[in-house]
Amino acid sequence: MSTATKTSHIGRKISRIRELRGMKQETLAAELGISQQSVSSLEQSEHIEDEKLERVAKVLGVSREAIENFSEESIFHNINNFNDNSVNNGPLNNFHCTFNPLDKVVELYERLVQAEKDKVAYLEKLLEKK
């Protein structure tokens, strides 16, 4: 089997995109209003009608062209570029926390305790009036 034949197999591309999205065949089937067996058959098809491909693309959250042009190599290339850029040049590299998150948790806890104390004091005051 040649690489050209492999890359033009639309069903495999749909299957791989579905897997990358973390979606099961059953979920895709339910969204399309078809059976899981139909999705399995769809993913084994080398060619799919444009209308059906549009519906599948919409459910997967991608364009029809994204499915048609999908390749593992481009995905890994994009992932590697994203990681390289985010580590070296991206906004994550410039992010520095300007506060201690634990201090914020303690501050929130203290405010909640004070609010409860205020409620108790208010309720005691109401009880004294009766």
Rosetta silent file (secondary structure, phi, psi, omega in degrees, C-alpha in Angstrom):
SEQUENCE: MSTATKTSHIGRKISRIRELRGMKQETLAAELGISQQSVSSLEQSEHIEDEKLERVAKVLGVSREAIENFSEESIFHNINNFNDNSVNNGPLNNFHCTFNPLDKVVELYERLVQAEKDKVAYLEKLLEKK
SCORE:     score description
SCORE:     0.000 S_00000001
   1 L     0.000  128.238 -177.496    0.000    0.000    0.000 S_00000001
   2 L   -84.341  161.507  179.286    1.478    3.304   -1.018 S_00000001
   3 H   -65.085  -36.050 -179.504    1.568    6.424    1.121 S_00000001
   4 H   -61.344  -41.945  178.607   -0.549    8.314   -1.430 S_00000001
   5 H   -65.475  -41.085 -178.549   -3.359    5.792   -1.064 S_00000001
   6 H   -62.649  -44.237 -175.165   -3.072    5.930    2.702 S_00000001
   7 H   -72.467  -20.442 -178.940   -3.271    9.727    2.922 S_00000001
   8 L   -92.131    0.672 -179.199   -6.373    9.937    0.682 S_00000001
   9 L   -77.026   98.849 -172.613   -8.389    7.503    2.846 S_00000001
  10 H   -65.120  -34.954 -179.830  -10.986    9.911    4.256 S_00000001
  11 H   -63.122  -41.783  177.148  -12.421    7.406    6.738 S_00000001
  12 H   -63.655  -37.610  178.900   -9.068    6.928    8.449 S_00000001
  13 H   -64.599  -43.401  178.148   -8.686   10.681    8.697 S_00000001
  14 H   -61.033  -45.480 -179.996  -12.117   10.995   10.325 S_00000001
  15 H   -58.932  -45.272 -177.265  -11.221    8.195   12.730 S_00000001
  16 H   -68.565  -40.806  178.063   -7.932    9.804   13.707 S_00000001
  17 H   -64.131  -42.868  178.147   -9.444   13.270   14.185 S_00000001
  18 H   -58.621  -44.857  179.395  -12.227   11.731   16.286 S_00000001
  19 H   -64.236  -41.947  178.895   -9.629    9.954   18.433 S_00000001
  20 H   -64.633  -29.095  178.224   -7.547   13.124   18.827 S_00000001
  21 L   -81.769   -5.272  179.847  -10.693   14.949   19.960 S_00000001
  22 L    74.203   27.682 -176.553  -11.245   12.244   22.582 S_00000001
  23 L  -105.234  137.492  176.940  -14.569   11.256   21.042 S_00000001
  24 L   -87.324  160.083  177.469  -15.907    7.712   20.897 S_00000001
  25 H   -58.664  -37.836 -179.283  -17.659    6.255   17.878 S_00000001
  26 H   -61.385  -39.972  179.633  -20.860    6.088   19.919 S_00000001
  27 H   -66.657  -46.178  178.353  -20.736    9.828   20.597 S_00000001
  28 H   -60.598  -42.272  179.594  -20.117   10.672   16.947 S_00000001
  29 H   -60.719  -45.851 -179.268  -22.952    8.310   15.983 S_00000001
  30 H   -62.349  -41.769  179.611  -25.364    9.960   18.412 S_00000001
  31 H   -65.797  -33.709 -179.719  -24.473   13.442   17.146 S_00000001
  32 H   -87.370  -11.744 -178.481  -24.977   12.344   13.537 S_00000001
  33 L    74.594   31.961  178.871  -28.172   10.421   14.316 S_00000001
  34 L  -129.337  175.285 -179.683  -26.774    7.127   13.033 S_00000001
  35 L   -82.775  162.130  176.920  -25.658    3.855   14.614 S_00000001
  36 H   -63.010  -35.185  178.770  -22.178    3.116   15.931 S_00000001
  37 H   -64.226  -35.659  177.544  -21.878    0.447   13.244 S_00000001
  38 H   -66.449  -37.050  177.057  -22.556    3.111   10.613 S_00000001
  39 H   -65.980  -42.772  177.920  -19.748    5.239   12.033 S_00000001
  40 H   -58.957  -44.216  178.520  -17.449    2.227   11.925 S_00000001
  41 H   -63.974  -40.518  178.911  -18.413    1.652    8.290 S_00000001
  42 H   -60.140  -43.166 -177.589  -17.913    5.364    7.571 S_00000001
  43 H   -72.794  -13.208  176.398  -14.411    5.232    9.047 S_00000001
  44 H   -95.309   -6.263 -178.148  -13.568    2.285    6.804 S_00000001
  45 L   -80.901  136.859  178.350  -14.715    4.144    3.682 S_00000001
  46 L   -78.251  -32.496  179.371  -12.070    5.547    1.392 S_00000001
  47 L  -130.455  146.949 -179.994  -14.445    8.170   -0.039 S_00000001
  48 L  -135.772  143.850  179.025  -17.484    9.908    1.498 S_00000001
  49 L   -61.173  148.979 -176.568  -20.124   12.112   -0.095 S_00000001
  50 H   -58.200  -42.076 -177.738  -19.563   15.839    0.411 S_00000001
  51 H   -62.722  -44.545  179.686  -22.816   16.374    2.330 S_00000001
  52 H   -66.695  -39.194  179.031  -22.040   13.594    4.807 S_00000001
  53 H   -63.596  -38.899  176.772  -18.457   14.823    5.160 S_00000001
  54 H   -60.593  -44.005  179.853  -19.755   18.320    5.967 S_00000001
  55 H   -64.206  -42.982  179.000  -21.984   16.898    8.733 S_00000001
  56 H   -63.498  -44.540 -179.727  -19.119   14.847   10.185 S_00000001
  57 H   -59.716  -42.580 -179.394  -16.786   17.860   10.068 S_00000001
  58 H   -62.297  -44.480  179.996  -19.332   20.012   11.896 S_00000001
  59 H   -65.223  -38.082  179.573  -19.734   17.435   14.678 S_00000001
  60 H   -77.159  -10.575  178.533  -15.949   17.055   14.987 S_00000001
  61 L    76.744   28.964  177.546  -15.568   20.837   15.140 S_00000001
  62 L  -132.523  171.638  176.823  -13.357   21.109   12.077 S_00000001
  63 L   -87.292  161.878  176.464  -13.831   22.130    8.463 S_00000001
  64 H   -59.299  -40.005 -179.819  -14.332   19.681    5.611 S_00000001
  65 H   -64.420  -34.669  178.679  -11.004   20.856    4.210 S_00000001
  66 H   -63.109  -39.123  177.361   -9.296   20.090    7.527 S_00000001
  67 H   -67.841  -47.075 -177.360  -10.446   16.486    7.247 S_00000001
  68 H   -62.078  -35.998 -176.198   -9.457   16.235    3.592 S_00000001
  69 L   -97.498    4.890 -176.767   -6.004   17.736    4.221 S_00000001
  70 L   -62.048  136.864  171.419   -5.369   16.006    7.557 S_00000001
  71 L  -149.312  143.458  178.804   -2.023   14.285    8.029 S_00000001
  72 H   -58.027  -39.668 -177.297   -0.284   12.928   11.107 S_00000001
  73 H   -61.576  -42.222 -179.238    2.920   14.689   10.083 S_00000001
  74 H   -68.283  -35.175  178.066    1.286   18.114   10.048 S_00000001
  75 H   -63.733  -48.754 -179.507   -0.309   17.523   13.448 S_00000001
  76 H   -64.953  -35.890  177.110    3.011   16.554   15.016 S_00000001
  77 H   -62.739  -45.913  179.832    4.705   19.471   13.274 S_00000001
  78 H   -64.442  -41.007  179.206    2.112   21.887   14.666 S_00000001
  79 H   -63.838  -45.218  179.620    2.361   20.401   18.146 S_00000001
  80 H   -63.227  -41.694  177.963    6.141   20.631   18.106 S_00000001
  81 H   -64.573  -40.184  179.008    6.032   24.226   16.866 S_00000001
  82 H   -61.788  -47.190 -179.826    3.481   25.144   19.520 S_00000001
  83 H   -63.183  -43.453  179.989    5.631   23.640   22.255 S_00000001
  84 H   -62.331  -45.713 -178.285    8.787   25.262   20.923 S_00000001
  85 H   -67.910  -39.951 -176.493    7.137   28.677   20.636 S_00000001
  86 H   -70.314  -30.972 -179.007    5.398   28.535   23.972 S_00000001
  87 H   -79.047  -42.795 -172.942    8.583   27.564   25.793 S_00000001
  88 H   -91.883  -42.476 -170.211   10.965   29.947   24.055 S_00000001
  89 L  -123.588   -9.567 -170.991    8.978   32.875   22.758 S_00000001
  90 L   -80.612  176.564 -177.694    5.409   32.559   23.920 S_00000001
  91 L   -66.469  -24.139 -179.741    3.459   34.304   26.641 S_00000001
  92 L   -67.238  -29.043  179.236    3.961   31.398   29.051 S_00000001
  93 L   -68.719  -28.927 -177.273    7.655   32.169   29.160 S_00000001
  94 L   -93.482    0.951 -176.787    6.891   35.714   30.341 S_00000001
  95 L   -83.977  122.009  175.337    4.363   34.681   32.967 S_00000001
  96 L  -131.519  126.932 -179.699    5.483   35.212   36.526 S_00000001
  97 L   -70.453  127.336 -176.585    3.075   34.873   39.419 S_00000001
  98 L   -97.236    5.801  177.752    3.119   38.115   41.392 S_00000001
  99 L  -144.906  161.136  177.563    1.437   36.666   44.482 S_00000001
 100 L   -87.899  116.476 -178.987    1.586   33.557   46.580 S_00000001
 101 H   -57.409  -32.617  178.674   -1.500   31.449   45.782 S_00000001
 102 H   -65.135  -37.687  176.319   -1.439   30.029   49.298 S_00000001
 103 H   -60.949  -39.132  179.142   -1.734   33.557   50.715 S_00000001
 104 H   -66.070  -38.378  177.881   -4.844   34.074   48.581 S_00000001
 105 H   -64.664  -44.955  178.902   -6.384   30.840   49.898 S_00000001
 106 H   -62.186  -42.369  178.652   -5.679   31.878   53.490 S_00000001
 107 H   -60.318  -45.106  178.228   -7.146   35.326   52.793 S_00000001
 108 H   -62.801  -44.412  179.426  -10.301   33.794   51.355 S_00000001
 109 H   -60.116  -44.302  179.521  -10.612   31.402   54.300 S_00000001
 110 H   -62.407  -39.187  177.418  -10.255   34.278   56.770 S_00000001
 111 H   -65.728  -40.035  178.322  -12.972   36.252   54.971 S_00000001
 112 H   -65.295  -41.051  177.779  -15.298   33.238   55.052 S_00000001
 113 H   -63.437  -43.058  179.720  -14.655   32.711   58.777 S_00000001
 114 H   -64.068  -39.231  178.150  -15.330   36.388   59.452 S_00000001
 115 H   -63.025  -40.407  177.516  -18.563   36.228   57.454 S_00000001
 116 H   -65.675  -39.647  177.223  -19.690   33.244   59.550 S_00000001
 117 H   -62.557  -41.160  178.296  -18.801   35.100   62.762 S_00000001
 118 H   -63.289  -39.557  177.618  -20.850   38.073   61.571 S_00000001
 119 H   -63.613  -44.357 -179.920  -23.820   35.791   60.878 S_00000001
 120 H   -62.365  -44.868  179.640  -23.587   34.219   64.334 S_00000001
 121 H   -61.326  -42.140  179.793  -23.383   37.642   65.990 S_00000001
 122 H   -64.329  -44.268  179.410  -26.410   38.828   64.017 S_00000001
 123 H   -65.397  -39.321  176.686  -28.440   35.732   64.917 S_00000001
 124 H   -62.860  -39.057  178.806  -27.498   36.065   68.614 S_00000001
 125 H   -63.543  -41.546  178.232  -28.627   39.683   68.501 S_00000001
 126 H   -65.162  -38.655 -179.232  -31.975   38.620   67.023 S_00000001
 127 H   -68.393  -33.986  178.794  -32.418   35.969   69.699 S_00000001
 128 H   -65.254  -32.622 -179.334  -31.731   38.500   72.489 S_00000001
 129 H   -70.270  -22.567 -176.996  -34.559   40.709   71.239 S_00000001
 130 L   -85.412    0.000    0.000  -37.117   37.917   71.648 S_00000001
